[in-house]
């Protein structure tokens, strides 16, 4: 397959946006550390939820680009009166989806590397919110030239030798395993649905519609399995029952396991798409039975 067939504008848009969204989601972990450091846990959690909500909404921008890629493959088959998309087009589309997943891995890694900068921004954000009394005004402060200079001056990559200082001793293993699984599922929820729409052209609309269910399951799993435990650890640190170093270890390993989750998502992309295609086929078949 030619590179021109793979690297079309919609793919590049999807990759850039997905990488940005994943970096933003990892950066949101810094809110917990900033909350303990400043003693403003409730404010930090509010900012954490704001960033996570913004990142979830940003994924909606990725969807049209993915839809364009899927439609290009499906429309080619329909124009030629084919019930199944040609294998070479499905292979191209599958590669494009894997590149989008890979961009998420890169974005997650960049988010980890920029963690010191995210911590700086959250600490500043908490202070700005308290002074301004408004999240909107605090966010608008980022457009101030002086603040932009400070943020740019805070840009620095961490010294990877300090990774040895992050201890696993006080980070629950079940939390990290859950984060890997949840991240893997959430990373491919939309992608697998579009993949399924190409695998089963007769049920392509139903397959895409199932993406909401998968992402909903991922969000619920995060809310039930990952967020509460990390919140408890943060609260314990705020009360002096844990050290600030333990919170640093927590956000470091959450970021690392998120990277592992995006890698795992490469393995479950096709099985996930196949299952969605089968489920979509059942819905379509039941309509005609």
C-alpha positions as CSV (number, residue, x, y, z in Angstrom):
1,X,0.0,0.0,0.0
2,X,1.2,3.5,-0.9
3,X,1.9,6.1,1.8
4,X,-0.4,8.5,0.0
5,X,-3.3,6.1,0.5
6,X,-2.6,5.9,4.3
7,X,-1.5,9.4,5.3
8,X,-4.6,11.4,4.2
9,X,-5.6,14.7,5.8
10,X,-8.3,13.2,8.0
11,X,-5.8,10.7,9.5
12,X,-3.3,13.5,10.3
13,X,-6.0,15.5,12.0
14,X,-7.2,12.5,14.0
15,X,-3.7,11.7,15.1
16,X,-2.8,15.2,16.2
17,X,-6.1,15.7,18.1
18,X,-5.9,12.3,19.8
19,X,-2.3,12.9,20.9
20,X,-3.3,16.2,22.3
21,X,-6.3,14.8,24.2
22,X,-4.3,11.9,25.7
23,X,-1.6,14.3,26.9
24,X,-4.2,16.5,28.4
25,X,-5.8,13.6,30.3
26,X,-2.4,12.6,31.7
27,X,-1.7,16.2,32.7
28,X,-5.0,16.2,34.7
29,X,-3.4,13.8,37.2
30,X,-1.2,16.6,38.3
31,X,-4.2,18.3,39.9
32,X,-4.1,15.8,42.8
33,X,-0.5,16.6,43.6
34,X,-1.2,20.3,43.3
35,X,-4.1,20.0,45.6
36,X,-2.0,18.4,48.3
37,X,0.8,20.8,47.8
38,X,-1.4,23.9,48.1
39,X,-3.8,22.4,50.7
40,X,-6.7,23.1,48.4
41,X,-8.0,19.6,47.7
42,X,-11.6,20.5,46.7
43,X,-10.4,23.3,44.3
44,X,-7.9,20.9,42.8
45,X,-10.5,18.2,42.2
46,X,-12.8,20.8,40.6
47,X,-10.0,21.7,38.2
48,X,-9.2,18.0,37.6
49,X,-12.9,17.4,36.6
50,X,-12.8,20.5,34.4
51,X,-9.8,19.3,32.5
52,X,-11.1,15.7,32.2
53,X,-14.5,17.0,30.9
54,X,-12.7,19.3,28.4
55,X,-10.6,16.3,27.2
56,X,-13.7,14.1,26.8
57,X,-15.4,16.9,24.8
58,X,-12.3,17.3,22.7
59,X,-12.6,13.6,21.6
60,X,-15.8,14.7,19.8
61,X,-13.6,16.7,17.4
62,X,-11.7,13.5,16.5
63,X,-14.9,11.7,15.6
64,X,-15.6,13.5,12.3
65,X,-12.1,12.8,11.1
66,X,-12.5,9.1,11.9
67,X,-15.9,9.1,10.2
68,X,-14.4,10.5,7.1
69,X,-11.8,7.7,7.0
70,X,-14.5,5.0,7.5
71,X,-16.9,6.6,5.0
72,X,-14.1,6.7,2.3
73,X,-13.7,2.9,2.7
74,X,-17.4,2.1,2.9
75,X,-18.4,4.4,0.0
76,X,-15.8,2.8,-2.3
77,X,-17.5,-0.6,-1.8
78,X,-21.0,0.8,-2.2
79,X,-20.1,2.6,-5.4
80,X,-18.9,-0.7,-6.8
81,X,-22.1,-2.5,-5.5
82,X,-20.1,-4.7,-3.1
83,X,-21.6,-6.1,0.1
84,X,-18.2,-6.3,1.7
85,X,-15.4,-3.7,1.6
86,X,-12.3,-4.8,-0.5
87,X,-9.7,-6.4,1.7
88,X,-6.9,-4.0,0.8
89,X,-9.1,-1.0,1.7
90,X,-10.0,-2.6,5.1
91,X,-6.2,-3.2,5.7
92,X,-5.5,0.5,4.9
93,X,-8.2,1.6,7.3
94,X,-7.0,-0.8,10.0
95,X,-3.5,0.6,9.7
96,X,-4.9,4.2,9.9
97,X,-6.7,3.3,13.1
98,X,-3.6,1.8,14.6
99,X,-1.7,4.9,13.8
100,X,-4.4,6.9,15.7
101,X,-4.0,4.6,18.7
102,X,-0.2,5.0,18.4
103,X,-0.6,8.8,18.5
104,X,-2.4,8.3,21.7
105,X,0.6,6.4,23.1
106,X,2.8,9.3,22.1
107,X,0.5,11.9,23.6
108,X,0.3,9.9,26.9
109,X,4.1,9.7,27.0
110,X,4.5,13.5,26.3
111,X,1.9,14.1,29.1
112,X,4.1,12.1,31.5
113,X,7.2,14.0,30.4
114,X,5.5,17.4,30.9
115,X,4.2,16.5,34.3
116,X,6.3,19.1,36.1
117,X,4.8,21.8,33.8
118,X,1.3,20.5,34.4
119,X,1.9,20.6,38.2
120,X,3.1,24.2,37.9
121,X,0.1,25.2,35.9
122,X,-2.3,23.6,38.3
123,X,-0.7,25.2,41.3
124,X,-0.9,28.6,39.5
125,X,-4.5,27.8,38.4
126,X,-5.6,27.1,42.0
127,X,-4.1,30.4,43.2
128,X,-5.7,32.3,40.3
129,X,-9.1,30.7,40.9
130,X,-9.0,31.8,44.5
131,X,-8.1,35.3,43.6
132,X,-10.5,35.6,40.7
133,X,-13.3,33.6,42.2
134,X,-14.3,32.4,38.7
135,X,-13.0,29.4,36.7
136,X,-13.7,31.3,33.5
137,X,-11.6,34.3,34.6
138,X,-8.8,32.0,35.8
139,X,-8.7,30.2,32.5
140,X,-8.7,33.5,30.6
141,X,-5.6,34.5,32.6
142,X,-3.7,32.0,30.5
143,X,-4.0,34.4,27.6
144,X,-2.1,37.0,29.6
145,X,1.4,37.6,28.1
146,X,3.1,37.5,31.5
147,X,1.4,34.2,32.4
148,X,2.3,32.7,29.0
149,X,5.9,33.6,29.6
150,X,5.9,31.9,33.0
151,X,4.3,28.8,31.6
152,X,6.8,28.7,28.8
153,X,9.6,29.2,31.4
154,X,8.3,26.2,33.3
155,X,8.6,23.9,30.3
156,X,11.1,21.3,31.2
157,X,11.4,17.6,30.8
158,X,11.9,15.6,34.0
159,X,15.2,13.9,34.9
160,X,14.4,10.3,34.3
161,X,16.9,9.3,36.9
162,X,14.4,10.3,39.5
163,X,12.1,7.5,38.3
164,X,13.9,5.3,40.9
165,X,12.5,7.5,43.6
166,X,8.9,6.6,42.8
167,X,8.0,3.7,45.0
168,X,5.4,1.1,44.2
169,X,5.2,0.1,47.9
170,X,2.2,2.4,48.7
171,X,0.4,2.3,45.4
172,X,-2.3,-0.3,45.2
173,X,-1.6,-2.9,42.5
174,X,-5.3,-3.4,41.7
175,X,-5.6,0.4,41.0
176,X,-2.8,0.2,38.5
177,X,-4.2,-3.0,36.8
178,X,-7.6,-1.3,36.6
179,X,-6.1,1.8,35.0
180,X,-4.4,-0.3,32.3
181,X,-7.7,-2.1,31.4
182,X,-9.8,1.0,31.6
183,X,-7.4,3.0,29.5
184,X,-7.2,0.2,26.9
185,X,-10.9,0.0,26.5
186,X,-11.5,3.7,26.5
187,X,-8.7,4.3,24.0
188,X,-10.4,2.2,21.3
189,X,-14.1,2.6,22.1
190,X,-14.8,4.9,19.1
191,X,-12.0,3.4,16.9
192,X,-13.3,-0.1,17.3
193,X,-16.8,1.0,16.4
194,X,-15.7,2.6,13.2
195,X,-13.5,-0.4,12.4
196,X,-16.6,-2.6,12.9
197,X,-18.6,-0.3,10.6
198,X,-16.2,-1.2,7.8
199,X,-16.2,-4.9,8.7
200,X,-20.0,-5.1,8.5
201,X,-21.3,-2.5,6.0
202,X,-24.9,-3.7,6.4
203,X,-24.8,-2.6,10.1
204,X,-22.3,0.2,9.9
205,X,-24.6,2.9,11.5
206,X,-25.5,0.5,14.3
207,X,-21.8,-0.3,14.9
208,X,-20.9,3.4,15.2
209,X,-23.8,3.9,17.6
210,X,-22.4,1.3,19.9
211,X,-19.3,3.4,20.6
212,X,-21.3,5.4,23.1
213,X,-22.1,2.3,25.1
214,X,-18.4,1.3,25.2
215,X,-17.2,4.7,26.2
216,X,-19.9,4.9,28.8
217,X,-18.7,1.6,30.3
218,X,-15.1,2.9,30.3
219,X,-16.2,6.1,32.0
220,X,-18.2,4.2,34.6
221,X,-15.3,1.8,35.2
222,X,-12.9,4.8,35.7
223,X,-15.3,6.4,38.1
224,X,-15.8,3.2,40.1
225,X,-12.3,1.6,40.0
226,X,-9.7,4.3,39.4
227,X,-10.8,7.7,40.6
228,X,-12.1,6.8,44.1
229,X,-8.9,5.0,45.1
230,X,-6.6,7.8,43.9
231,X,-8.9,10.3,45.6
232,X,-8.6,8.5,48.9
233,X,-4.8,8.4,48.6
234,X,-4.8,12.2,47.9
235,X,-7.0,12.9,50.9
236,X,-4.8,10.8,53.2
237,X,-1.8,12.8,52.0
238,X,-3.7,16.1,52.7
239,X,-4.4,14.8,56.3
240,X,-0.7,13.9,56.8
241,X,-1.4,10.1,56.8
242,X,0.7,9.8,53.6
243,X,3.6,11.8,52.2
244,X,3.7,14.1,49.2
245,X,6.2,11.6,47.7
246,X,3.6,8.9,47.8
247,X,1.2,11.1,45.8
248,X,4.0,11.8,43.3
249,X,4.5,8.0,43.0
250,X,0.8,7.6,42.5
251,X,0.5,10.0,39.5
252,X,3.7,8.7,38.0
253,X,2.5,5.1,38.0
254,X,-1.0,6.1,36.8
255,X,0.7,7.8,33.8
256,X,2.9,4.8,33.2
257,X,0.0,2.4,33.3
258,X,-2.0,4.6,31.1
259,X,0.8,4.3,28.5
260,X,0.7,0.5,29.0
261,X,-3.1,0.7,28.4
262,X,-2.7,2.4,25.1
263,X,-0.2,-0.2,24.0
264,X,-2.6,-3.0,25.1
265,X,-5.4,-1.3,23.1
266,X,-3.4,-2.2,19.9
267,X,-3.9,-5.9,20.8
268,X,-7.6,-5.6,21.5
269,X,-8.5,-3.3,18.6
270,X,-9.4,-6.0,16.1
271,X,-11.2,-8.4,18.6
272,X,-13.1,-5.4,19.9
273,X,-14.1,-4.4,16.4
274,X,-15.2,-8.0,15.6
275,X,-17.4,-8.2,18.7
276,X,-19.0,-4.8,17.9
277,X,-19.6,-6.0,14.4
278,X,-21.3,-9.1,15.6
279,X,-23.4,-7.2,18.1
280,X,-24.4,-4.7,15.4
281,X,-25.4,-7.7,13.1
282,X,-27.7,-9.0,15.9
283,X,-29.5,-5.7,16.2
284,X,-29.9,-5.5,12.4
285,X,-31.0,-9.1,12.1
286,X,-33.6,-8.8,14.9
287,X,-35.1,-5.8,13.0
288,X,-35.9,-8.1,10.0
289,X,-36.9,-11.2,11.9
